[in-house]
Amino acid sequence: MCFSLLKNWDSVVTSLINIRDSTSKKAITKNEANGIFLHLNKLETAILVLFWSDVLERFNLTNKKLQSISIDLITVSNLYSSLINYVKQLTSTSIFEQYEKKHYYYQMLRSIMKIEKRKENLLMMKQE
C-alpha cells in the first residue's frame, strides 16, 4: 500500500482534487476526498509513507529470500541479524532527518518533472 501510494502520489492527489472539485459527486464524498487530500499534504504523512515503504520493502525482500527451498541455516541467521540491525537503526534519532531530506528530494523531483512536462506541452502547442 505505501509503495503504491509513493509510486502514484501525484495521481492520487490529482484524483482527490478532481473528486473534491466535482459538481456531480455527493457532498460527503467531496468532503472525504478533501480530508484525505489535506492529510496527504502534511509533512508527517509524506515522511511516514517514505518510512513504511522502505521498511515493508526490506521485510518483503528478506521474506522472499527466507522462503527459498535451498536456503541454509547460516544464511537464515544472517538475514535475521541483518533485519534486526536494520530495525535498530530505524530507532535512531537521525532517522527523522534522513526521511525529511528524502521527502524534500522527492518534492524537488516532482517539481522538476512538472516543469519538464510543461515545457513539453508548450513545445507541442508551438508545433501545432
DAJOKA-V998908 format. One record per residue. N is the residue number from 0. OMEGA is omega in radians with two decimals (999 if undefined). D_LAST is the distance of its C-alpha to the last C-alpha in whole Angstrom. Layout:
N | OMEGA | D_LAST
N | OMEGA | D_LAST
This chain:
0 | -3.12 | 41
1 | -3.14 | 40
2 | 3.12 | 38
3 | 3.11 | 36
4 | 3.13 | 36
5 | -3.10 | 35
6 | -3.05 | 33
7 | -3.04 | 31
8 | -3.10 | 31
9 | 3.12 | 28
10 | 3.13 | 27
11 | -3.14 | 31
12 | 3.12 | 30
13 | 3.11 | 27
14 | 3.12 | 29
15 | 3.10 | 32
16 | 3.12 | 30
17 | 3.11 | 28
18 | -3.13 | 32
19 | -3.07 | 33
20 | -3.09 | 31
21 | 3.08 | 31
22 | -3.09 | 32
23 | -3.12 | 34
24 | 3.09 | 36
25 | -3.11 | 39
26 | -3.12 | 40
27 | 3.11 | 42
28 | 3.12 | 39
29 | 3.13 | 37
30 | 3.10 | 40
31 | 3.12 | 40
32 | 3.12 | 37
33 | 3.11 | 37
34 | 3.10 | 40
35 | 3.11 | 39
36 | 3.14 | 36
37 | 3.11 | 38
38 | -3.13 | 40
39 | -3.11 | 37
40 | 3.09 | 36
41 | 3.12 | 40
42 | -3.11 | 41
43 | 3.14 | 44
44 | -3.14 | 42
45 | -3.14 | 39
46 | 3.13 | 42
47 | 3.10 | 44
48 | 3.09 | 41
49 | -3.12 | 41
50 | -3.08 | 44
51 | 3.05 | 45
52 | 3.12 | 42
53 | -3.10 | 44
54 | -3.10 | 47
55 | 3.09 | 46
56 | 3.14 | 45
57 | 3.13 | 48
58 | 3.14 | 50
59 | 3.12 | 48
60 | 3.11 | 48
61 | 3.13 | 52
62 | 3.13 | 53
63 | 3.12 | 51
64 | -3.13 | 53
65 | -3.13 | 56
66 | 3.13 | 56
67 | -3.13 | 56
68 | -3.03 | 59
69 | -3.10 | 60
70 | 3.13 | 60
71 | -3.05 | 63
72 | 3.13 | 65
73 | 3.11 | 64
74 | 3.10 | 60
75 | 3.14 | 61
76 | 3.13 | 63
77 | 3.12 | 60
78 | 3.12 | 57
79 | 3.10 | 59
80 | 3.11 | 60
81 | 3.13 | 57
82 | 3.10 | 55
83 | 3.11 | 58
84 | 3.10 | 57
85 | -3.14 | 54
86 | 3.09 | 55
87 | 3.12 | 57
88 | -3.13 | 55
89 | -3.13 | 52
90 | 3.13 | 55
91 | -3.10 | 55
92 | -3.11 | 54
93 | -3.09 | 52
94 | 3.13 | 50
95 | -3.14 | 48
96 | 3.13 | 47
97 | -3.12 | 45
98 | 3.05 | 43
99 | 3.09 | 42
100 | 3.13 | 41
101 | 3.12 | 39
102 | 3.14 | 38
103 | 3.07 | 36
104 | 3.11 | 35
105 | 3.10 | 33
106 | 3.14 | 32
107 | 3.12 | 31
108 | 3.12 | 29
109 | 3.12 | 27
110 | 3.12 | 26
111 | 3.14 | 25
112 | 3.11 | 23
113 | 3.12 | 21
114 | 3.12 | 20
115 | 3.13 | 19
116 | 3.10 | 17
117 | 3.11 | 15
118 | 3.11 | 14
119 | 3.14 | 13
120 | 3.11 | 11
121 | 3.10 | 10
122 | 3.12 | 9
123 | 3.13 | 6
124 | 3.12 | 5
125 | -3.13 | 5
126 | -3.12 | 4
127 | 999 | 0
